[in-house]
Every structure is written in structure tokens, then in C-alpha cells.
Amino acid sequence: MSPSALPDLVPHRGRRFAITARILSAVVFSFLCYLSIGIPLAVIPGFVHMDLGYATVWAGLAVSVQYLATLLSRPHAGRLADIMGPKKTVCIGLGVLAVSGVFLVGCGLLRHAPLASMGMLLGSRLALGFAESWVSTGSITWGIGGIGGEHTARVISWNGIATYGGIALGAPLGVILARDYGVVALGVLTFLLGALALPFALWKRKVPPTAGERLPFRSVVARVMPYGVGLALGSIGFGVLSTFVALYYSSRQWPDAALSLSVFGGCFIGIRLILGNAINRFGGYRVAMASLAVECVGLILLWHASTPLAALIGAAMTGSGFALVFPALGVEAVGRVSMHNRGAALGAYSVFLDVALGLTGPVGGWVAGHYDYPAIFLLASGCSIVAALLSGYLFMRYGRSSAQA
């Protein structure tokens, strides 16, 4: 590099750092929300199945009901972020996050009354699902609005790092807290995370809503639906891993089930940090196809694993493959609508993730009850292949024409 190029490089690096800092100031709320989601994730199935005495289907439902609440509230979160601004969306979500912690405290206190405890747990999961949709959608929209739509892929990628970083940190933390202090401690921590983050969200500078024609939500859904279906199919692997890995390990008498979630999250974050620019270089369709193929291999390894090490390798490959699926297809989905409908588009697109994760628990529990736990991972691997084929079809239909244009 010639000396004359150095003066231009320094401002470029400074600008890039400033953009990243502004993104992080928005997605930090997603991190705190998903830290709260990760904290009970590896504890709830065992608590419902072993402590409360309910069947595995109910254990899966207790996890998946959160995604039902996310599904129902996501469209409203996206539309509110477009109309009233993302700051209000995030603040409402953080308040409900604190409420979910209160319900979880009640669940732990009532553990000797299984029906009442289960009711409090379901209330906590519903509140947590509402908080997830509002905080996550608001954070992404806040980040994009603060730096411009041309950085959409970077915002979505960093939000995903915050998301799965929170889960990866929260899962083992939750196991330790539940082991030493019980479920009540998980509820107290969840309440504190929501209550303490809210003042910082109120203090942060707001992004004004964008002006322009608002498409009916059904029109937005129609435009992003093919990408959402691919996301849903590709997300089933994460759903079965997060919901059933603790019971899968327990059925084989393997220790450290939470470690697989941490490995998944660590690989997920690593791939997004190392290959985060791949979407801009190669396009969302190509990255999605490659990512889904890697995820499929990881799920097959989990299905066929005979040792904890093999299962960890499978979890690592699943996390590596799943890492770029959401932003790769998300960039293409958001590109199908105008700027002032991007919050609604993100909400509609994410709904398909919620549907997939919501169905994974009860369907996976039924499959496990009839065919044992490894069969769930085999089913998920088939879904990821179908998602890869769908991504290839979308590339043939839309990707080539947009590249030529």
C-alpha cells in the first residue's frame, strides 16, 4: 500500500467503527432479551418433565408457547416500529420482559403444586415471547434507521450475534443458577435484566418513523412469504436442538447438555463475525444455499452421534450453517418492499421463524415419543435440504435478474 493511501484509509476505518458502534448501541437490547431467553432454555424441559411430572409433549409445549406469543405479536411490533418509531417498540418489550420474570418467580415458588406452577410458567413464556418480538424487531429497525438501509445486512447480522450470543451465555448460566438456587433465581435475574435495561432504552436517541405509503400487512406477507418459508424450514434444526438437546443427552446419560447450546452459539457468532460480509459479496441466495447444506450435515451428525463429542461436532456444524440463513434470506426479503415498509417486512419475515419454532416443540415431542430423540434431528436435516432447494429456486427466479440489473 502506498503512503498516499493511508490518509484515506484512516477515515474509512473510523467511519466503519462508528457505524458498528451505532449498530451495537441498538442491538444490545436484543442481547439482553435473548440472554433472558437463554437462561431458562436448558432448564425448562427437565423441570416440566422431571419436577412437575408432565410428558415430553408438554415439556416441548412449555418451550414452544413462547414462540406462539412471538408469532401473534410480531406483526404489531413491525408495524408500530414503522409508524411510531422503534424506540417505543423496544421500551414496551423490555417492560414485558420484566413481567415475564415475575411469572417465572411464581413458577418456582409453586413447584410443589404442578398445575399452578405450569400455569405460571406458561404465563412467563407468553410474556417472554411478546418481549422477544418487540425488542428484536425494534432493535433491528432502530439500527437500520440510525445508519441507513444500505447497511441492512450488517444490522441483521449483528443482531443475530447479539441474539445467539445471549442464548449461548444464558443457557449454561441458567443451568448453574437453577442447580444452586432453583427456578426462582432465573425469574429474579430475568426481571432485573428487563427493569435495568429500560432506562437506557429511554435515554437513547430515537429514530423518527419514515414517511410513505404503508402497504397492507397481507401484501407485505405475500412478498416475503417464499423467503419466510425457507427461513422456517432452515430454523427447525435450531428449534429441535434448543428444545430437546437436554432430554436427548439425558436419555443417553451424557453430561453437559448446555455445552452443546454454547458450542452452537459460539460457532454461530464466529461465522457471522468472520463471514459477515459474504452476503454482500456473493448475494443472499448463494449464501443461504451453502449455509443450509452445512446445517444439514450437522443435523445428520446429531442424528447419528454415538458419543458426546460427536454430538458437539454436530451442534457446531448446525450453528455454523444456521448462522447466515436469517440475514441471507432476510436481505432478499426486505429488498422486496420499500424503505418505509421495512419494519413490517422484518416482522412478517420473522413470523415464519416463530411458526417453525412454535411447531417444533409439540411435533418434536410427538416424534420423540414414537421414534426416540435422534429421529427429530433426522427430520430437521430433511427440512434444511428442502430450504436449500427453495433458495435455489428463488435465485433462479429473482436473483439472476436482479444481478443483471
C-alpha positions in Angstrom: 0.0 0.0 0.0 1.4 3.4 -0.9 1.8 6.1 1.7 -0.7 8.3 -0.1 -3.4 5.8 0.5 -3.1 6.0 4.3 -4.9 9.3 4.9 -8.0 7.8 3.1 -7.8 4.5 5.0 -7.9 6.0 8.5 -11.2 8.0 8.0 -12.7 4.9 6.3 -11.8 2.7 9.3 -13.1 5.4 11.7 -16.4 5.6 9.8 -16.7 1.8 9.8 -16.1 1.7 13.6 -18.6 4.5 14.1 -21.2 2.6 12.2 -20.6 -0.6 14.1 -20.8 1.3 17.4 -24.2 2.7 16.4 -25.4 -0.8 15.4 -24.2 -2.2 18.7 -26.0 0.5 20.7 -29.3 -0.7 19.2 -28.8 -4.5 19.2 -27.6 -4.6 22.8 -31.2 -4.7 23.8 -31.6 -7.8 21.7 -28.7 -9.3 23.6 -30.3 -8.7 26.9 -33.6 -10.0 25.8 -32.1 -13.2 24.4 -29.9 -13.6 27.4 -33.2 -13.8 29.3 -34.5 -16.4 26.8 -31.4 -18.5 27.1 -31.3 -18.5 30.9 -34.3 -21.0 31.3 -33.9 -22.7 27.9 -32.0 -25.8 29.1 -33.8 -25.9 32.4 -37.5 -25.8 31.4 -37.8 -29.2 29.6 -36.3 -31.1 32.5 -38.2 -29.0 35.1 -41.6 -29.7 33.4 -40.8 -33.4 32.7 -39.0 -34.4 35.9 -40.0 -31.9 38.6 -43.6 -31.3 37.6 -44.2 -34.8 36.1 -45.6 -33.9 32.8 -45.0 -35.8 29.5 -42.4 -34.8 26.9 -45.0 -33.3 24.7 -45.8 -30.8 27.5 -42.1 -30.2 28.0 -41.8 -29.3 24.4 -45.0 -27.2 24.5 -43.7 -25.2 27.5 -40.8 -24.1 25.4 -42.7 -23.5 22.2 -45.6 -21.5 23.7 -43.1 -18.6 23.8 -42.9 -18.7 20.0 -46.7 -18.6 19.7 -46.7 -15.3 21.6 -43.9 -14.1 19.4 -45.9 -15.1 16.3 -49.0 -13.3 17.4 -47.2 -10.1 18.4 -44.6 -9.8 15.7 -46.8 -8.1 13.0 -47.9 -5.4 15.5 -44.3 -4.8 16.6 -43.1 -4.3 13.0 -46.0 -2.0 12.1 -45.6 0.0 15.3 -41.8 0.4 14.6 -42.7 1.8 11.2 -45.4 4.2 12.4 -44.3 5.3 15.8 -40.6 4.5 15.8 -38.6 1.6 17.1 -37.7 3.2 20.4 -41.2 2.8 21.8 -41.3 -0.8 20.5 -38.1 -1.7 22.4 -39.3 0.0 25.6 -42.6 -1.8 25.6 -40.8 -5.1 25.0 -38.4 -4.5 27.9 -41.2 -3.8 30.3 -43.0 -7.0 29.4 -39.6 -8.9 29.7 -39.5 -7.8 33.4 -43.1 -9.1 33.8 -42.1 -12.5 32.4 -39.5 -12.7 35.2 -42.2 -12.1 37.8 -44.2 -15.0 36.5 -41.2 -17.3 36.5 -40.6 -16.5 40.1 -44.1 -17.6 40.8 -43.5 -20.8 38.9 -40.5 -21.7 41.1 -42.4 -20.8 44.3 -45.3 -23.1 43.3 -43.3 -26.1 42.1 -45.0 -28.4 44.6 -48.4 -27.5 43.0 -47.7 -28.8 39.5 -50.8 -27.3 37.8 -50.4 -23.8 39.3 -46.6 -23.9 38.6 -47.3 -24.9 35.0 -49.8 -22.1 34.6 -47.3 -19.5 35.9 -44.6 -21.0 33.6 -46.9 -20.7 30.6 -47.6 -17.1 31.6 -43.9 -16.4 31.8 -43.3 -18.0 28.4 -46.1 -16.0 26.7 -44.8 -12.7 28.2 -41.2 -13.6 27.1 -42.4 -14.4 23.6 -44.1 -11.0 23.4 -41.0 -9.3 24.6 -38.8 -11.2 22.1 -40.8 -9.9 19.1 -41.0 -6.3 20.2 -37.4 -6.0 21.4 -35.8 -7.8 18.5 -37.9 -6.2 15.7 -37.5 -2.8 17.3 -33.7 -3.2 17.7 -33.2 -4.1 14.1 -35.4 -1.3 12.8 -33.6 1.1 15.3 -30.2 0.0 13.9 -31.2 0.3 10.2 -32.9 3.7 10.8 -29.8 5.0 12.5 -27.3 4.2 9.8 -29.3 3.7 6.6 -30.9 0.9 4.6 -27.7 0.1 2.7 -26.3 -1.5 5.9 -29.3 -3.8 6.4 -27.3 -7.0 6.2 -24.8 -5.7 8.8 -27.5 -4.8 11.2 -29.3 -8.1 10.8 -26.0 -10.0 11.2 -25.0 -8.1 14.4 -28.5 -8.5 15.8 -28.1 -12.3 15.2 -24.8 -12.2 17.0 -26.4 -10.5 19.9 -29.3 -13.0 19.8 -27.4 -16.2 19.9 -24.6 -14.8 22.0 -27.3 -14.1 24.6 -28.6 -17.7 24.3 -25.1 -19.2 24.4 -24.2 -17.3 27.5 -27.6 -17.6 29.1 -28.0 -21.4 28.8 -25.1 -22.5 31.0 -25.7 -19.6 33.3 -29.3 -20.8 33.8 -28.3 -24.3 34.5 -25.8 -23.2 37.2 -28.4 -20.9 38.8 -31.1 -23.5 38.8 -28.9 -26.1 40.2 -27.7 -23.9 43.1 -30.7 -21.6 43.8 -33.7 -23.0 41.9 -36.0 -21.7 39.2 -36.8 -18.6 41.4 -33.3 -17.3 40.8 -33.9 -17.4 37.0 -37.1 -15.3 37.4 -35.3 -12.7 39.6 -32.5 -12.4 37.0 -34.9 -12.1 34.1 -36.8 -9.3 35.9 -33.6 -7.4 36.7 -32.4 -7.6 33.0 -35.7 -6.1 31.8 -36.1 -3.5 34.5 -32.4 -2.3 34.4 -32.3 -2.1 30.5 -35.5 0.0 30.2 -33.9 3.3 31.5 -31.1 3.0 29.0 -33.6 2.5 26.1 -35.5 5.6 27.2 -32.2 7.6 27.3 -31.1 6.5 23.8 -31.8 8.9 20.9 -34.9 7.9 19.0 -35.1 7.4 15.2 -38.1 9.1 13.6 -40.5 6.9 11.6 -40.2 7.0 7.9 -42.9 8.7 5.8 -44.5 7.0 2.8 -47.3 4.7 1.8 -47.9 1.8 4.1 -48.7 -1.5 2.4 -51.4 -3.7 3.9 -49.8 -6.3 6.0 -51.2 -9.1 3.9 -49.4 -7.6 0.9 -46.1 -7.5 2.8 -46.6 -11.1 3.8 -47.2 -12.1 0.2 -44.0 -10.5 -0.9 -41.8 -12.1 1.8 -43.6 -15.4 2.0 -41.2 -17.5 -0.1 -38.2 -16.3 1.9 -40.1 -16.9 5.1 -40.9 -20.5 4.2 -37.1 -21.1 3.5 -36.3 -19.5 6.9 -38.9 -21.6 8.7 -37.6 -24.9 7.2 -34.0 -23.9 7.9 -34.8 -22.9 11.5 -36.2 -26.3 12.6 -32.7 -27.5 13.3 -32.2 -24.8 15.8 -35.6 -25.4 17.3 -35.1 -29.1 17.9 -31.6 -28.5 19.3 -32.6 -25.8 21.7 -35.8 -27.7 22.8 -34.7 -31.3 23.1 -31.0 -31.4 23.5 -31.2 -31.6 27.3 -33.6 -34.6 27.1 -31.5 -36.1 24.3 -28.4 -36.0 26.4 -30.3 -37.3 29.4 -31.7 -40.3 27.5 -28.1 -41.3 26.7 -26.8 -40.4 30.1 -24.4 -37.8 28.7 -23.3 -34.9 30.8 -23.1 -31.1 30.0 -26.1 -30.8 27.6 -25.9 -27.0 28.0 -22.4 -27.1 26.4 -23.9 -28.1 23.1 -26.0 -24.9 23.1 -22.9 -22.9 23.9 -21.0 -24.6 21.1 -23.9 -23.9 18.8 -24.0 -20.2 19.8 -20.2 -19.9 19.7 -20.0 -21.2 16.1 -22.9 -19.1 15.1 -21.2 -16.0 16.3 -17.9 -16.9 14.9 -19.3 -17.5 11.4 -21.1 -14.1 11.5 -18.0 -12.3 12.6 -15.7 -14.0 10.0 -18.1 -14.3 7.1 -20.5 -11.4 7.8 -19.6 -9.7 4.5 -20.2 -12.8 2.4 -23.8 -11.8 1.8 -22.7 -8.5 0.2 -20.0 -10.3 -1.9 -21.9 -13.4 -3.1 -25.6 -12.5 -2.6 -28.2 -13.7 -0.1 -29.4 -16.7 -2.2 -25.9 -18.3 -2.7 -25.0 -17.8 1.0 -28.4 -19.3 2.0 -27.9 -22.4 -0.1 -24.4 -23.1 1.2 -25.4 -22.4 4.8 -28.3 -24.8 4.7 -26.2 -27.5 3.3 -23.7 -27.2 6.2 -26.6 -27.2 8.7 -28.0 -30.4 7.2 -24.6 -32.1 7.7 -24.5 -31.0 11.3 -28.1 -32.3 12.0 -27.2 -35.7 10.4 -24.2 -35.9 12.8 -26.5 -35.2 15.7 -28.9 -37.9 14.5 -26.1 -40.5 14.2 -24.0 -39.4 17.2 -22.8 -42.2 19.4 -20.6 -40.1 21.8 -20.9 -36.6 23.3 -18.0 -35.4 21.2 -19.8 -36.4 18.0 -22.9 -34.6 19.2 -20.9 -31.5 20.0 -19.4 -31.5 16.4 -22.9 -31.8 15.1 -24.1 -28.9 17.2 -21.0 -26.9 16.0 -21.8 -27.6 12.3 -25.5 -26.8 12.8 -24.7 -23.5 14.4 -22.1 -22.7 11.6 -24.7 -23.5 8.9 -27.6 -21.7 10.5 -25.6 -18.6 11.2 -26.2 -16.8 7.9 -29.6 -18.2 7.0 -31.7 -15.4 8.6 -29.7 -12.5 7.2 -29.1 -14.1 3.8 -32.8 -14.7 3.1 -33.7 -11.6 5.1 -31.8 -9.2 2.9 -33.6 -10.6 -0.1 -37.0 -10.4 1.6 -36.6 -6.8 2.8 -35.5 -5.9 -0.7 -39.0 -6.8 -2.0 -40.6 -3.8 -0.2 -39.9 0.0 0.0 -38.0 1.6 2.9 -41.0 2.8 4.8 -42.4 -0.8 5.0 -39.2 -2.5 6.2 -40.3 -2.9 9.8 -43.5 -4.6 8.6 -41.4 -6.8 6.2 -39.0 -7.8 9.0 -41.9 -8.6 11.2 -43.6 -10.7 8.5 -40.4 -12.4 7.6 -39.7 -13.3 11.3 -43.2 -14.6 11.8 -42.1 -17.7 9.8 -39.3 -18.3 12.2 -41.8 -18.1 15.1 -44.1 -20.6 13.4 -41.3 -23.0 12.9 -40.1 -22.8 16.4 -43.6 -22.9 17.8 -44.4 -26.1 16.0 -41.0 -27.7 16.7 -41.8 -28.4 20.4 -45.1 -30.3 20.2 -44.3 -32.0 16.8 -40.8 -32.9 18.0 -42.1 -34.2 21.3 -44.6 -36.5 19.4 -41.7 -37.7 17.1 -39.5 -38.4 20.2 -42.3 -40.3 21.9 -42.8 -42.6 18.9 -39.3 -42.8 17.4 -36.8 -41.6 20.1 -34.9 -38.3 20.1 -32.4 -38.9 17.3 -35.3 -39.1 14.8 -36.0 -35.4 15.5 -32.6 -34.4 14.1 -33.1 -36.5 11.0 -36.4 -34.8 10.3 -34.8 -31.4 10.7 -32.0 -32.3 8.3 -34.5 -33.1 5.6 -36.2 -29.7 6.2 -32.9 -27.9 5.7 -32.4 -29.6 2.4 -35.8 -28.6 1.2 -35.0 -25.0 2.3 -31.8 -25.1 0.3 -33.7 -26.3 -2.8 -36.2 -23.5 -2.3 -33.4 -20.9 -2.1 -32.0 -22.2 -5.3 -35.4 -21.8 -7.0 -35.7 -18.2 -5.7 -32.3 -17.5 -7.0 -33.2 -18.8 -10.5 -36.4 -16.7 -10.4 -35.3 -13.4 -8.8 -31.6 -13.5 -8.2 -30.3 -13.5 -11.7 -32.5 -10.7 -12.9 -31.6 -8.5 -10.0 -27.9 -9.2 -10.5 -28.1 -8.3 -14.2 -30.0 -5.2 -13.4 
